[in-house]
Amino acid sequence: MKHTVEIGDIRIGSGCPLVLIAGPCVIEAPETTFAIAAELKTMTDRLDIPLIFKASYDKANRSSIRSYRGPGIDEGLRILGEIRAKLNVPIISDVHHAGEVEQAARVLDVLQLPAFLCRQTDFVLAASRSGKPVNIKKGQFMAPWDMANVVEKFTSTGNRNLLLTERGAMFGYNNLVVDFRSIPIMQRIGWPVIFDATHSVQLPGGDGTCSGGQREFAPLLAKAAVAAGADGLFIEVHSNPDQARCDGPNSLKLEDLPAFLSRIKALHTAATT
């Protein structure tokens, strides 16, 4: 049986509208982050697409010690909390270890476990015990059926508020490839599956001291994922991706999103009717 996950008024799962998880990779200036969130809220309200706003308060897994990580958990959660209150939009952010879970759960609507940490048993259990909805990204090093073990860990506490995210698999050095069979395979485990369209076109560490990316292919992969039955899309966006402080090469430009989302919504309607 495939579960339906509820996040506020948003229902995610079979027969539900396609959900969008979107925002910049990392919190930059509060004004910049709020402006992106406000624009996303306006366009998704107009298109009647459920939105969960994402931005990381800390990007702990960066290529270089010199890479910008974000404002940190205290300031980052304050900024996200203000966005949540002012725009009435649910929010999600990466949590990196068990010690962050309690503080993050007081503010976030959804906790996100990064792909590299998806097998960390104590961390998965701590996130589950928070009782909050949790999005676990499939590790780039894992087969989709391996996520059944992660799901068993998570649900052992009684928490059923779980999303799984496909974000590509390592294909040689500094490259990722997506096997779209992973979407129905993970759905058969019993939980909704989100497709991360922009991290799937990342080139991890591809620029030496930072990751590269091929953002031009993200819309193509997103359409393929929706056609394959994904329950939602995860997309990093920025008003000026070339100036973004993290993941700019694989982020979509905010002004291009309305036309893209209109096509995606039409495709989802066609794929589910």
C-alpha positions in Angstrom: 0.0 0.0 0.0 1.3 3.5 -0.9 0.9 6.0 1.9 -0.2 9.6 1.4 1.7 12.2 3.4 0.1 15.3 4.6 2.1 18.5 5.2 -0.4 21.2 6.4 -3.0 21.4 3.7 -0.8 19.7 1.1 -1.4 16.0 0.4 1.4 14.1 -1.4 0.9 10.7 -3.0 -1.1 8.8 -5.6 -4.1 10.7 -6.9 -2.8 14.0 -5.4 -1.7 17.1 -7.2 2.0 17.3 -8.1 3.9 19.1 -5.3 6.8 21.5 -5.9 9.7 21.7 -3.5 11.6 24.8 -4.6 14.0 27.5 -3.6 17.6 28.5 -3.6 20.3 26.0 -2.6 21.3 27.9 0.5 20.1 30.9 2.4 22.0 34.0 1.2 20.9 37.5 2.3 17.6 37.4 4.1 16.1 39.9 1.6 17.2 37.7 -1.4 15.8 34.6 0.1 12.5 36.2 1.0 12.2 37.7 -2.5 12.7 34.3 -4.1 10.1 32.7 -1.7 7.6 35.5 -2.4 7.9 35.1 -6.2 7.6 31.3 -5.9 4.5 31.7 -3.8 2.9 34.1 -6.2 3.5 31.9 -9.3 2.5 28.6 -7.7 -0.7 30.2 -6.3 -1.5 31.4 -9.8 -0.9 28.0 -11.3 -2.6 26.2 -8.3 0.5 24.1 -7.6 1.2 23.1 -4.0 4.5 24.7 -2.8 7.0 23.7 -0.1 9.8 26.3 0.1 13.3 25.1 0.5 16.6 26.7 1.4 19.5 25.3 3.5 20.6 27.0 6.7 23.9 25.1 6.4 25.4 23.2 3.4 27.8 21.0 5.4 28.9 19.0 2.4 30.7 21.5 0.2 33.7 20.8 -2.1 36.1 23.3 -0.5 36.7 24.7 3.0 36.3 28.2 1.3 32.8 27.4 0.0 29.9 29.4 1.5 27.8 27.2 3.8 25.0 29.5 4.8 24.1 31.5 7.9 24.0 28.5 10.3 21.2 26.9 12.2 20.2 29.8 14.5 20.0 32.6 12.0 18.9 30.3 9.2 15.9 29.0 11.1 15.0 32.5 12.1 14.9 33.6 8.5 13.0 30.5 7.4 10.5 31.0 10.3 9.8 34.5 9.1 9.2 33.3 5.5 6.8 30.7 6.8 4.9 33.2 8.9 4.7 36.0 6.4 4.0 34.0 3.2 2.0 31.1 4.8 4.1 28.5 3.1 5.5 25.3 4.5 9.3 25.1 4.7 12.0 22.4 4.4 15.7 22.5 5.1 18.6 20.1 5.4 19.4 18.7 8.8 22.9 17.2 9.2 23.1 15.3 12.5 20.9 14.1 15.3 21.9 17.0 17.5 20.1 19.5 15.1 16.8 17.6 14.9 15.0 19.0 18.0 15.8 22.6 17.2 15.0 22.3 13.5 11.8 20.5 14.2 10.5 23.4 16.1 10.5 25.6 13.0 10.5 23.4 9.9 7.5 21.7 8.4 9.6 19.0 6.8 13.1 17.8 7.8 15.4 16.8 5.0 18.1 14.2 5.3 20.9 14.7 2.7 21.7 11.9 0.3 25.1 11.2 1.8 23.6 10.7 5.2 20.6 8.5 4.3 22.1 5.3 5.8 23.1 6.9 9.2 20.9 4.8 11.5 21.0 7.0 14.6 20.3 10.1 12.5 17.4 8.5 10.6 15.9 7.4 13.9 16.3 10.8 15.5 14.6 12.5 12.6 11.8 9.9 12.7 11.3 10.3 16.4 10.7 14.1 15.9 7.2 13.1 14.5 7.7 15.6 11.7 7.4 14.7 8.0 10.9 13.8 6.7 12.3 13.8 3.2 15.1 11.3 2.8 17.2 11.6 -0.4 18.4 8.4 -1.9 22.2 8.2 -1.7 24.0 8.5 -5.1 25.7 5.3 -4.2 22.5 3.3 -3.6 20.2 1.2 -5.7 16.5 2.2 -5.4 15.5 -1.1 -3.7 18.2 -0.4 -1.0 15.9 2.3 0.3 13.6 -0.4 1.7 16.2 -0.7 4.6 16.2 3.0 5.2 12.4 3.0 5.2 12.4 0.1 7.7 14.7 2.1 10.0 12.5 5.2 9.8 9.1 3.6 10.3 10.4 1.5 13.2 9.5 4.4 15.5 5.9 4.6 14.3 6.4 7.7 12.1 4.7 7.3 8.7 5.3 10.8 7.4 8.0 10.0 4.9 9.0 11.1 1.4 11.8 9.6 -0.7 13.7 11.5 -3.2 15.6 10.4 -6.3 18.6 12.6 -7.2 20.6 10.5 -9.6 23.4 7.9 -9.2 27.1 8.3 -9.6 28.3 7.5 -13.1 32.0 7.5 -13.1 33.8 10.6 -11.8 32.1 14.0 -11.4 28.9 12.8 -13.1 25.4 11.6 -12.3 22.9 9.6 -14.3 19.2 9.0 -13.6 17.5 5.6 -13.9 13.8 6.5 -14.1 12.9 3.0 -13.1 13.8 4.1 -9.6 10.6 6.1 -9.3 8.1 3.2 -9.5 10.6 0.9 -7.7 10.7 3.2 -4.6 7.0 3.9 -4.8 6.4 0.1 -4.5 8.2 0.3 -1.1 5.1 2.3 -0.1 5.9 6.0 0.1 5.6 9.0 -2.2 8.7 9.7 -4.4 10.0 13.2 -5.2 12.4 13.8 -8.2 15.2 16.2 -7.6 15.6 17.6 -11.1 18.4 20.1 -10.5 20.8 18.0 -8.3 20.4 15.2 -10.9 22.2 17.5 -13.4 24.9 18.5 -10.9 28.5 17.6 -11.7 29.8 16.9 -8.1 33.2 18.5 -7.6 33.3 19.0 -11.3 34.8 22.5 -11.2 37.6 21.5 -8.8 36.8 23.6 -5.7 33.0 23.5 -6.4 30.4 21.5 -8.2 29.5 22.2 -11.8 26.2 21.5 -13.4 24.2 21.3 -16.6 21.0 23.2 -15.8 19.8 23.1 -19.4 18.9 19.4 -18.9 16.9 19.8 -15.7 13.6 20.6 -17.4 14.0 17.5 -19.7 14.6 15.2 -16.7 11.8 16.8 -14.8 9.3 16.0 -17.6 10.6 12.5 -17.8 10.1 12.0 -14.0 6.6 13.4 -14.1 5.8 11.0 -17.0 7.3 8.2 -15.0 4.8 8.9 -12.1 6.8 11.1 -9.6 4.6 12.6 -6.9 6.6 15.8 -6.8 9.5 17.8 -8.1 12.4 19.3 -6.2 14.0 22.2 -8.0 16.6 24.7 -7.0 16.0 28.2 -8.4 17.7 31.6 -8.1 17.0 35.0 -9.5 20.5 35.0 -10.9 21.9 31.5 -10.9 25.3 32.6 -12.2 25.8 34.7 -9.1 24.3 32.1 -6.7 26.6 31.2 -3.8 25.9 27.5 -4.0 24.8 25.2 -6.9 24.3 28.0 -9.4 25.3 25.8 -12.4 22.5 23.4 -11.8 19.8 26.0 -10.6 17.0 27.2 -12.8 16.4 30.9 -13.4 13.4 32.1 -11.4 11.9 34.1 -14.3 11.8 30.9 -16.5 9.8 28.9 -14.0 6.2 29.9 -14.8 6.3 28.6 -18.4 8.1 25.5 -17.3 5.6 24.8 -14.4 2.7 25.3 -16.8 4.0 22.6 -19.1 4.8 20.3 -16.1 1.3 20.6 -14.7 -0.2 19.8 -18.1 2.0 16.8 -18.4 1.1 15.5 -14.9 -2.6 15.9 -15.7 -2.1 13.9 -18.9 -0.1 11.2 -17.2 -2.6 10.7 -14.4 -5.9 10.7 -16.4 
